[in-house]
């Protein structure tokens, strides 16, 4: 009985505990959003500017308050179902092997709710990437990936309920589970990579857009950090399936992943003021000029005498009367010992 409880109960228990802590952060971020961005629009426009500022820090290109409220409601429902799930298996049916080894209808509802949250968040990031890149093939591909992994997850949840035991389900549908996790890893990697790549392409090598380049660097760090954490958690679930094939250890990262998605969305909304402040403060930051060779013309008093014009045409500065200071560069003077 102890080995069975460890195999089937430890993963969901740890996952629910960690996801509940992250749910607290979700609530704090939602509260901060409603108090700070009270002027965000209550409806979304289908056409927005593709300028970088409007794509990432302007409220016209973000979720509205109703969508954030919907996300918070789904998160609350998912946390309540998760706690009910743990209570059912570890408290109400304590030491009941028959109940512990089989899935029920609300396990399917719990996991399906998590997959729906993932879909909502992924659609938001897909929409933001479309506003920034304008690439329809990227949008269609990301929508296809999102629908595929959500359908896979919900189908796997239904199959677990229809199976006689968890062990039967995990052995029979192992390939389906691995395919679903692989889709999550691929989808998160693709969205983070395509965003970072297009942001990097938007950099300007001159000093003309110094503030924009600074802002782009902040966006790239945020995208890589959030995407990397999501990929790491999903990879951990993939490894658990490989090393513990008849275990529910994979559900731990699944619960955590759902909270990470919601928190990454809310963080992207709440960081707008910080990005704006950094953008404005860049005006007062010192800018290092590039080291370039600047050529100065000689003053008229140092021009060559008329009788030395012939030597200039023959050898330039190697003529007998040519001034050595007739031409020089700022770079050469800086590098002079």
C-alpha positions in Angstrom: 0.0 0.0 0.0 2.8 2.4 0.8 4.5 1.9 -2.6 1.1 2.4 -4.3 0.4 5.6 -2.4 3.9 7.0 -3.3 3.5 6.1 -6.9 0.0 7.5 -7.4 -0.3 10.1 -4.7 3.0 11.9 -4.3 3.1 13.6 -7.7 -0.4 15.2 -7.4 0.2 16.2 -3.8 3.4 18.0 -4.5 2.0 19.6 -7.6 -1.1 20.9 -5.9 1.0 22.4 -3.0 3.4 24.2 -5.4 0.6 25.3 -7.7 -1.4 26.7 -4.7 1.6 28.9 -3.8 1.8 30.1 -7.4 -1.9 30.8 -7.3 -1.3 33.2 -4.5 1.2 35.1 -6.8 -1.5 35.0 -9.5 -4.0 36.7 -7.2 -1.4 39.4 -6.2 -0.6 40.1 -9.8 -4.3 40.3 -10.8 -4.9 42.7 -7.9 -2.0 44.8 -8.9 -3.3 44.8 -12.5 -6.8 45.9 -11.6 -5.5 48.7 -9.3 -2.8 50.0 -11.6 -4.2 49.7 -15.1 -7.7 51.0 -14.4 -7.8 52.7 -17.8 -7.2 49.6 -19.9 -9.8 49.2 -22.6 -12.8 47.0 -22.0 -12.7 45.7 -25.5 -10.0 44.7 -27.9 -9.3 46.2 -31.3 -8.6 43.9 -34.1 -6.1 46.3 -35.8 -3.3 47.9 -33.8 -0.1 49.6 -34.6 2.9 47.3 -35.1 5.3 49.8 -33.7 7.4 48.3 -30.9 6.0 50.6 -28.3 2.4 49.7 -29.0 3.2 46.0 -29.2 4.6 45.7 -25.7 3.9 48.6 -23.4 0.8 50.4 -24.7 -2.6 49.3 -23.2 -4.2 49.2 -26.6 -2.4 45.9 -27.3 -3.1 44.0 -24.1 -5.8 42.0 -22.5 -8.8 43.8 -21.2 -10.0 43.6 -17.6 -12.7 41.1 -18.5 -10.2 38.7 -19.9 -8.0 39.0 -16.8 -11.0 38.4 -14.7 -11.9 35.3 -16.8 -8.3 34.0 -16.4 -8.4 34.5 -12.6 -11.8 32.7 -12.4 -10.5 29.7 -14.3 -7.4 29.6 -12.1 -9.6 29.7 -9.0 -11.8 26.9 -10.3 -8.7 24.8 -11.2 -7.2 25.3 -7.7 -10.4 24.3 -6.0 -10.7 21.2 -8.2 -7.1 20.3 -7.5 -7.6 20.5 -3.7 -10.8 18.5 -4.0 -8.8 15.9 -6.0 -6.2 15.5 -3.3 -8.8 15.4 -0.6 -10.7 12.7 -2.4 -7.7 10.4 -2.8 -5.7 11.1 0.3 -8.4 11.9 2.9 -11.8 10.7 2.0 -10.5 7.4 0.5 -7.5 7.0 2.8 -6.1 3.4 2.5 -8.7 2.6 -0.1 -6.7 0.9 -2.9 -9.6 0.6 -5.3 -10.3 4.3 -5.2 -6.6 5.2 -5.4 -6.0 3.1 -8.5 -8.8 4.5 -10.6 -9.6 7.9 -12.1 -13.0 9.6 -11.7 -14.9 12.2 -13.6 -13.6 15.1 -11.7 -10.0 14.1 -12.3 -10.8 14.6 -16.0 -12.5 17.9 -15.3 -9.5 19.1 -13.2 -6.9 18.3 -15.9 -9.1 19.5 -18.7 -9.5 22.9 -16.9 -5.8 23.2 -16.7 -5.4 22.5 -20.4 -8.1 25.2 -21.2 -6.1 27.7 -19.2 -3.0 26.9 -21.1 -4.9 27.3 -24.4 -6.2 30.8 -23.3 -2.8 32.0 -22.4 -1.1 30.6 -25.5 -3.8 32.3 -27.7 -2.9 35.6 -26.0 0.8 35.2 -26.8 -0.1 34.1 -30.3 -2.1 37.3 -30.8 0.7 39.4 -29.4 3.2 37.8 -31.7 0.9 38.4 -34.7 0.7 42.1 -33.8 4.4 42.4 -33.6 5.5 40.2 -36.6 2.6 40.4 -38.9 3.4 36.9 -40.1 0.2 35.0 -40.7 1.9 31.6 -41.1 3.3 32.0 -37.6 -0.2 32.6 -36.3 -1.7 29.7 -38.1 1.1 27.4 -37.0 0.9 28.4 -33.3 -2.9 28.0 -33.3 -2.5 24.6 -34.8 0.0 23.6 -32.1 -2.2 25.1 -29.4 -5.3 23.2 -30.5 -3.3 20.0 -31.0 -1.8 19.9 -27.5 -5.0 20.9 -25.9 -7.0 18.3 -27.7 -4.3 15.7 -26.9 -4.5 16.6 -23.2 -8.2 16.5 -22.9 -8.4 13.2 -24.8 -5.8 11.7 -22.5 -7.8 12.9 -19.5 -10.9 11.2 -20.8 -9.1 8.0 -21.6 -7.8 7.9 -18.0 -11.3 8.0 -16.7 -12.4 5.2 -19.1 -9.5 3.0 -18.0 -9.9 0.5 -15.2 -6.8 1.6 -13.3 -4.1 4.2 -13.5 -1.5 1.6 -14.3 -3.5 0.3 -17.3 -3.9 3.8 -18.6 -0.3 4.8 -18.1 1.0 1.7 -19.8 -1.5 1.7 -22.7 -1.4 5.4 -23.5 2.2 6.2 -22.8 2.8 7.3 -26.3 -0.1 9.7 -26.3 1.1 11.2 -23.0 4.7 11.7 -24.4 3.3 13.2 -27.6 1.3 15.7 -25.6 4.2 16.8 -23.4 6.4 17.1 -26.5 3.9 19.4 -28.1 4.0 21.6 -25.0 7.8 21.7 -25.1 7.8 22.5 -28.8 5.1 25.1 -28.6 6.7 27.0 -25.8 10.1 26.8 -27.5 8.8 28.0 -30.8 6.8 31.0 -29.3 9.8 32.1 -27.2 12.3 31.7 -30.1 10.2 33.4 -32.8 9.5 36.4 -30.4 13.2 36.7 -29.4 14.3 36.4 -33.0 12.0 39.2 -34.3 12.9 41.4 -31.4 16.5 40.9 -32.1 15.9 41.8 -35.8 14.3 45.1 -34.6 17.5 46.3 -33.0 19.1 49.3 -34.6 22.9 49.5 -34.8 23.0 53.3 -34.7 22.6 55.6 -31.7 19.4 57.0 -33.2 17.2 54.3 -31.5 19.2 53.8 -28.3 16.1 53.9 -26.1 14.3 51.4 -28.3 17.3 49.0 -28.3 17.4 49.2 -24.5 13.7 48.3 -24.3 14.2 45.5 -26.8 16.9 44.0 -24.6 14.5 43.9 -21.6 11.8 42.2 -23.7 14.2 39.6 -25.0 15.3 38.7 -21.4 11.7 38.4 -20.3 10.7 36.2 -23.2 13.7 33.9 -22.9 13.3 33.6 -19.1 9.6 32.8 -19.1 9.8 30.5 -22.1 12.9 28.7 -20.6 11.1 28.1 -17.3 8.1 26.7 -19.1 10.2 24.4 -21.3 12.2 23.2 -18.2 9.0 22.2 -16.3 7.5 20.4 -19.3 10.8 18.6 -19.9 10.7 17.5 -16.3 7.3 16.0 -16.8 8.7 14.2 -19.9 11.5 12.8 -18.0 9.2 11.5 -15.2 7.2 9.6 -17.8 10.3 7.9 -19.1 11.9 7.0 -15.8 8.6 6.3 -13.9 6.2 4.9 -16.5 3.6 3.6 -14.0 3.4 6.7 -11.8 1.5 10.0 -11.6 4.7 11.9 -10.9 4.2 13.7 -14.2 1.1 15.5 -12.8 3.2 17.5 -10.4 4.9 19.6 -13.2 1.5 19.8 -15.0 -0.1 21.6 -12.1 2.9 23.9 -11.8 2.9 24.6 -15.5 -0.6 25.9 -15.6 0.2 28.5 -12.9 3.4 29.5 -14.7 1.4 30.3 -17.9 -1.0 32.5 -16.1 1.7 34.3 -14.1 3.8 34.9 -17.3 0.7 36.5 -18.9 0.0 38.8 -15.9 3.6 39.7 -15.6 3.8 40.8 -19.2 0.8 43.1 -18.5 2.1 44.4 -15.2 5.6 45.2 -16.4 4.3 47.8 -18.8 4.9 50.7 -16.4 8.4 49.5 -15.6 9.2 49.3 -19.4 7.8 52.7 -19.9 9.9 54.1 -17.1 13.0 52.5 -18.4 12.3 53.8 -21.8 12.0 57.4 -20.5 15.0 57.1 -18.2 17.2 56.1 -21.1 17.2 59.8 -22.2 19.4 60.7 -19.3 21.8 57.8 -19.6 25.3 58.5 -21.0 25.8 57.0 -24.5 29.2 55.8 -25.6 30.1 57.0 -29.0 31.4 54.5 -31.5 35.1 54.5 -32.3 35.1 55.7 -35.9 37.6 57.4 -38.1 36.5 61.0 -38.7 38.5 62.9 -41.4 39.0 66.6 -40.9 40.0 69.0 -43.7 43.1 71.2 -43.1 42.7 74.9 -42.5 43.4 77.1 -45.5 46.7 78.4 -44.0 48.2 74.9 -44.2 47.3 74.2 -47.8 50.2 73.5 -50.1 52.0 76.2 -52.0 51.2 76.6 -55.7 54.7 75.5 -56.7 54.1 72.1 -54.9 51.0 71.2 -56.7 53.0 69.0 -59.1 54.5 67.0 -56.3 51.0 66.5 -54.8 49.8 64.9 -58.0 52.9 62.7 -58.1 53.1 61.5 -54.5 50.6 63.3 -52.3 51.9 63.7 -48.8 55.3 62.4 -49.9 56.1 65.6 -51.8 58.9 67.8 -50.5 56.6 70.7 -49.3 53.6 68.8 -48.2 52.5 69.4 -44.6 52.3 66.2 -42.5 49.2 67.7 -40.7 47.3 68.3 -43.9 45.1 65.3 -43.2 44.6 63.3 -40.1 42.0 61.3 -38.4 40.5 61.4 -34.9 41.0 57.7 -34.5 44.7 57.9 -35.3 45.1 60.8 -32.8 43.3 58.7 -30.1 45.4 55.6 -30.7 48.7 57.6 -30.8 51.0 56.7 -27.9 
